[in-house]
Amino acid sequence: MNEFDVVKAKRDLSSKVFKNCIGTIVMIYEKPRLGYEVEFINEMGETIELLTVKPQDVSLYQRYSRNKF
């Protein structure tokens, strides 16, 4: 997964971010181990929470494309 890819939570990640919640990868950490900073949003596009997650916590929902528009 890459920066700006849209991901979906595979499980409940906090008291606000539940399984199937959608978010965008805003930063990738490679050390000390691979992790993603993800901004999770609600149905209205408002930020719910910003979390650092492990790769196994999320699945790719939509790949970011610079040429989309």
ChimeraX attribute file (.defattr): number of C-alpha atoms within 10 A of each C-alpha:
attribute: neighborCount
match mode: 1-to-1
recipient: residues
	/A:1	16
	/A:2	14
	/A:3	15
	/A:4	19
	/A:5	17
	/A:6	22
	/A:7	23
	/A:8	20
	/A:9	22
	/A:10	14
	/A:11	14
	/A:12	13
	/A:13	16
	/A:14	10
	/A:15	7
	/A:16	11
	/A:17	20
	/A:18	15
	/A:19	14
	/A:20	15
	/A:21	20
	/A:22	23
	/A:23	28
	/A:24	24
	/A:25	23
	/A:26	16
	/A:27	15
	/A:28	17
	/A:29	13
	/A:30	9
	/A:31	7
	/A:32	6
	/A:33	8
	/A:34	11
	/A:35	18
	/A:36	22
	/A:37	18
	/A:38	26
	/A:39	21
	/A:40	24
	/A:41	17
	/A:42	14
	/A:43	8
	/A:44	6
	/A:45	10
	/A:46	10
	/A:47	12
	/A:48	14
	/A:49	15
	/A:50	16
	/A:51	16
	/A:52	17
	/A:53	18
	/A:54	13
	/A:55	13
	/A:56	10
	/A:57	17
	/A:58	23
	/A:59	15
	/A:60	16
	/A:61	15
	/A:62	14
	/A:63	14
	/A:64	15
	/A:65	9
	/A:66	7
	/A:67	5
	/A:68	5
	/A:69	4
